[in-house]
Amino acid sequence: MSVSEIDPLKDPRWAALVNSNPRASVFHTPQWLEALKRTYDYVPLALTTSPDLGPLANGVAFCRVDSWLTGSRLVSVPFSDHCDPLLQQDEDLHAVLVKVREKAVGKYKYIEIRPRTVDLGPSSGFGSQGGFCFHALDLKPSLDAIHSGFHKDGVQRKIRRAEREHVELTQGRTEALIRQFYDLLVLTRRRHGVPPQPFAWFRNLADCMGDRLMVRVASVGDRPVASILTLRHMKTLVYKYGCSDARHHNLGGMYYLFWRAIQDAKSENLAELDLGRSEENNPGLIRFKDNLGAVRTPLTYWRSPAGSVPSGSLAPSRLSERILSHMPGSLLRLAGQILYRHIG
């Protein structure tokens, strides 16, 4: 079976496939791939068994990450929570996996595929990489039913507290809102002992995604206290980034933002809130998503050669947490600008 490579940013058939395949997510879209290219110089490509003429029946998206620091690899796709192969038949998947492994020999340290629903299996030549879970909230029930599924003390009470405290919510895609979001992100990443993503990433995301992207900010008076950034694809709302000022966690701003986002999604007849992945060693984040009534499932990534070690990680050590938590904001942001290019 013949496998060909296409440029998903130039071939209009890719966008048509992404808009029609039920496994497609926002991470397959040309907009997400374009933002990656603009910010980090990753090179997008897609492999397909479809002929050169006619519509695409299938495809697997990748980005080529070339780094002098961490080596070269193919990732499907960087900074995504999941990115299923868009394939209809097992033999198509087998042909693509054989081709991509051939491309990697002597050229890439490894290939990584991040499916949500597709099980590659050990016969694929890829090894499973666990350690993650995925949360999704069904938006098809009524708002009352969704609200009743929230943890009574952990979520419902905090939403009522935010309403009593007159927490104000603002949403949009303006430069000012993105700046408010980013300032809170820097606070949050320092608290967690890791550098923030470069501001250019969020500016490029907003430019590429257009009205698919929304920044929501919770404020008390003129002080932003929490913010989330969401993306939309077809019938799915994707929660991608969240941040907050820990001094105001008691006001319930973060859960109030989620409640507003869910209400907006219901008004647009969306079917799912994708809450993304969580590391299994991050019980606080898992509990946060559990409290929203979301369903938790295992999330397995696959890497070839099997057993290969990922080239980049921001998992903090105690020493790095201590250093980064006391680093001036300008240096912390600079660290993010340097590091993220090498860890996708």
N, C-alpha and C positions, 0 to 999 in steps of 0.2 A: 504494500500500500504506500503510495507516494505522500510525503509530508512536505509542505512548503511553508516558508516564513513570509509574513506580511508585516507592514508597518501599521499598527492600529491607530496612529495619529493621522495617517494619510489615506488609508483605505476605507472608504465610506461603508463598506460591507461589515466592518467590525462594529461600528455603532449600531447598525441594523440588527446584528446578532445579539448584542448586549440588551437592546430594547425589546427583544422578543423571547429570549431564553429565560425560563423561570428560575434557573440557578444563578443568573447574573446578579451582581451587586454593584453598589456605587464604586467599588474598588476595581471593577472591570472597565469603567467608562473612560473614554478618551480624555475627559476633563480631569479625572484623578491622575491618569498617566501623564498628561501635559504638565500638571502642577509638579509632579515628581521630577520631570525633565527640567523644567525651568529652575527649580530650587536646588536640586542635587546633581544635575547632569546625568541622571540615569537614562539609559537608552531603552525605550519600550520596543517589544516585539511580540508577535503572536505566531503560534504554530497551528496549522490546520491540515486536515486531510482533504479538504474541499478543493476542487479544480480551480485554476486561475480565473476562469470565466464563470459567471453565475453567482448566486448568493452563497454566503458561508453557512454551512450546516453545523460547524463546530469550530472550536478554537481554544487554545490555552494561552493566557497572557503571561508574559514575563517582563522583567526589567533586568538589563545587564548592569551590574554594579561593579565598576572598576575603581579599585582603591589601592594606592601604594601602601597604605597602612594595614589594611585587613585582607587584601587580596581580591581577586575577581570571582564573581559568582552570578548565577541566574536565580532570581527570586520571583515568585508568583504570589503577590507582588509586594514590594517594600512598604512598610508602615501600614499594611492592611491587617485587619483582624482575621479575615478569611478571603479566599479567592478561588472558588471552585473551578476545575476544568469544565468548560462548556461543551461537553461531549455527550452524544446520544447513545453510543454503542461501545461495549467493552473493547472491541477490536480497534476502534479509533483511538481510545486511550492508550492501548498497548503500543500502537504504531507511533504515537506522539512521544511516549515515554522512551521508547527505543531511540528515536531521533534525537531527543534532547540529551540523552546520556551520551550519544555519539558526539554531539557538539561539545560536551564538557571535557572530553578526554584531552588531557594536556593543556587545557585552556582555562578551566575554572576549578576552583577549590571544591565547590559543590553546587548542587541545584536544590532549591527548596520550593516545595509546593504547599500551599496553606488552604486545603479544602475545608468547607463546612459540612458537606453532606457526602462527598465521594470518598470511599475507602480504597486507597491504592493497593493495599495488601502487600505482603512480603514478596510475592512473585514478581512485583513490578521492578525489583532491584532497588527500591527506596526503603529506607529504614524509618520507622515511626519515631516521632519526637513528641512525647506527651508533656504534661505539666501545665496545661491550660484548660479552662472551661469557658463556655459560651452561654450568654443569657439573652433570651428574647421574650418580649411581652406581647401577647395576643391582644390586638386592638379591636377585634371584631365584637366583643361583648359591649354592653352599654357602659357609659361613663360611670354610672352608679355601681355597676358590677366591678369595673376596674378599680374604682376607689375603695370598695369594700375588700378587695384583695390586698390592699396596702397593709403593712404592719401597723397595728392600731397605735402603738406607742411610738414606734420609730419613724413613722411617716405621717399618718393621719394627724397625730397631735402636733407635729412640726409644721404641717401645712396650716393648721388653725393658728398656730403661734405666729407664723409669717403674716397671716391676714390681720391678726390683732395688732401686730407691730407696724402695720402699714408699709410692709416691704413693697417697693415699687419694681415692676418688671418692664424692661425695655427690650425690644428686639429689632433686628435689622442686619445690614451688612455694611454700614458706614465705617469709614476709617476710625472714627472716634470710638465706636463700639468694639471694633477689633482691638484697638489700643487698650480699652478697659479690660477686655478679656485677657489680653497678653500680660498686662501688669499683674493680674491675679494669677495667671499661669506661672509667672516667675516666682511669686510667693509660694505657690504650691509645690513647684519642682524643688525649690530650695528646702522646703519642709521635708520632702521625701529624699533629699540628698542626691538629686540628679539634675543636670542642666536642662533648661527649656529648649524646645525646638526653636530654630531661628524665626524671627518675626516674618522674614520673607516667605516662609512656608505658608503662613496663614494668609498673607496678602495675596500670594499666588493662588491658593485654594479659593479665596473669595472671588478673584478675577476669573478663574477658569470655571468654577461651579455656577456662578451667577445666582439665580433664585433657588437653586438646589441647596444652597448653604444658608444657615441662619445662626446668628449669634444672639443669645439671650442673656441679659444681665439683670441681676437682682441688686437693688440699692436700698440703702437706708439714708434718707436725706440725699446728700450729694455724694455719698460714699458707696462705691460698688463693693458688694460683699460676696457675691458668687456669680459664676457664669458657666454656660455650657455652649458648645458648638455642635450643631447637628447638620447632617447631610440627608438628602432625600433622593431615593431612586425608586421609580415605579410606585409600588404600594408600601414601600418600607421607609421608615424614618430611622436614621442611623445616628445614635449618640456616639460621637467620636472623641471629644475632649471636654473635660470639666475641671474647674478650678475654683478656689474659694479663699477667703481670708479667715483663718482659724479663729481669730478673735471674735467672730460673729457667727460661729456655727450654731449657737443656741437659738438664733433667730429663724432657723429653718429655711433659709433662702434656697439651698440646693434642691431640696425636695419640692419646694414651691415652683421652681423653674421646670422640673420634670412634669409636674401636674399641668402647668400651662402648655408645655410642649405636647403632652398627650391630648389635651383638649383641642389644640390646633390640628393635630394629626387626625383626630376623629372628625373634625369639621371638613377635612379634605378627603375623607373616606379611605385613609390609609389602613393597612391591615396588620402591620407589625412594627414594634419598636425594637430595633436591633441595638442591644446594649453592649455588644462587643465582647472581647475576650478579657479574661482575668487570669493572672498567674495563680496557680494553686497554692502558692505560699503567701498570698495576699488575702488573708481572711477578712480584713476590713472591707475591701472593695467587693468581695463576693457577698458579704452580708448586706452591704448597701444595695446591691442589685436584687438579692433575694427579698429584701424588705419591700421592693416594688411589686412583688408578686410575679416576677419573671421566672420562666422555666430555665433550669440550668442543665446543660449537657456537656459531655467531654468534647474537647477540641484537640485534634491530633494533626500535627504538621508532619511532612515527609521529606526526607533529605537523602540525596545520593551524592557520593557513596554513603551507604548506610553506616551510621556511627560517626560521621564527620561532625566536627565541633563547629557551632556557629561562629562566624568571624567577628561579630560585634555584639556587645551587650552593655546595657547601662545598669545592670543589677548592681546596686551600691554595696560597698563594703562599709564596715563601721568607720574606717579611716576616711574613705571618700565622703561619706555622709557628713562627718565632722568638718572636713575641709570645705565642702560645697555649701554647707549650711551657714558658714561664716564668710563666704566669699562675697565681695561687693557685687551689686547687680550687674554692672558693666562687664566684669570678668566672667560672671556666671553665664551671661548671654553670649559672650565671646566663645566660651567653652562649648556651648550648644552649636554655634555656627561652625566650629571646627569638627566636632565629633560626629554629628548626625550624617554628614556626607559619607562617612565610612561604615555606618552600622545598619543600613537599610536591609 
